[in-house]
Every structure is written in structure tokens, then in C-alpha cells.
Amino acid sequence: MSEPRTYPSGPVELPLTADPEPTPVPGCAGCAELANARDRARVVGDMTTVSDCNVFLRRHPEGH
């Protein structure tokens, strides 16, 4: 049996992984509109809408 620790362990460092933004499917009007909405939101600093559009774009291909 191992000895119990009597001191705190160091912090766990997790890697930062930022997924690239999804790209619209060529020829899809729905994808194009989501990408345009994302671009408009980014211009005005609405990062919540940018994130929402990214989520919708990632899920949208399920309907193609």
C-alpha cells in the first residue's frame, strides 16, 4: 500500500485547444445566412451570437 500524500499536489495544466470556426457548405443558403449573421455579429462585438452561429453551423450539416 502506498503512503498517503501529506502535501498538496501541483496544479493540473490543460492544453488550450481552440477549434477553428466551421465553414459554410458551398451552395447551401442556410449555411450562408448563418455565416453572414456570424460576420455581422462579430463586427458589433456580439460574441454570444458569434458562438451561437458557430454551434448552428456545426449542427447544420446533419440536415444536408
Secondary structure as a PSIPRED ss2 file (coil, helix, strand):
# PSIPRED VFORMAT (PSIPRED V4.0)

   1 M C   1.000  0.000  0.000
   2 S C   1.000  0.000  0.000
   3 E C   1.000  0.000  0.000
   4 P C   1.000  0.000  0.000
   5 R C   1.000  0.000  0.000
   6 T C   1.000  0.000  0.000
   7 Y C   1.000  0.000  0.000
   8 P C   1.000  0.000  0.000
   9 S C   1.000  0.000  0.000
  10 G C   1.000  0.000  0.000
  11 P C   1.000  0.000  0.000
  12 V C   1.000  0.000  0.000
  13 E C   1.000  0.000  0.000
  14 L C   1.000  0.000  0.000
  15 P C   1.000  0.000  0.000
  16 L C   1.000  0.000  0.000
  17 T C   1.000  0.000  0.000
  18 A C   1.000  0.000  0.000
  19 D C   1.000  0.000  0.000
  20 P C   1.000  0.000  0.000
  21 E C   1.000  0.000  0.000
  22 P C   1.000  0.000  0.000
  23 T C   1.000  0.000  0.000
  24 P C   1.000  0.000  0.000
  25 V C   1.000  0.000  0.000
  26 P C   1.000  0.000  0.000
  27 G C   1.000  0.000  0.000
  28 C C   1.000  0.000  0.000
  29 A H   0.000  1.000  0.000
  30 G H   0.000  1.000  0.000
  31 C H   0.000  1.000  0.000
  32 A H   0.000  1.000  0.000
  33 E H   0.000  1.000  0.000
  34 L H   0.000  1.000  0.000
  35 A H   0.000  1.000  0.000
  36 N H   0.000  1.000  0.000
  37 A H   0.000  1.000  0.000
  38 R H   0.000  1.000  0.000
  39 D H   0.000  1.000  0.000
  40 R H   0.000  1.000  0.000
  41 A H   0.000  1.000  0.000
  42 R H   0.000  1.000  0.000
  43 V H   0.000  1.000  0.000
  44 V C   1.000  0.000  0.000
  45 G C   1.000  0.000  0.000
  46 D C   1.000  0.000  0.000
  47 M H   0.000  1.000  0.000
  48 T H   0.000  1.000  0.000
  49 T H   0.000  1.000  0.000
  50 V H   0.000  1.000  0.000
  51 S H   0.000  1.000  0.000
  52 D H   0.000  1.000  0.000
  53 C H   0.000  1.000  0.000
  54 N H   0.000  1.000  0.000
  55 V H   0.000  1.000  0.000
  56 F H   0.000  1.000  0.000
  57 L H   0.000  1.000  0.000
  58 R H   0.000  1.000  0.000
  59 R H   0.000  1.000  0.000
  60 H H   0.000  1.000  0.000
  61 P H   0.000  1.000  0.000
  62 E H   0.000  1.000  0.000
  63 G H   0.000  1.000  0.000
  64 H C   1.000  0.000  0.000
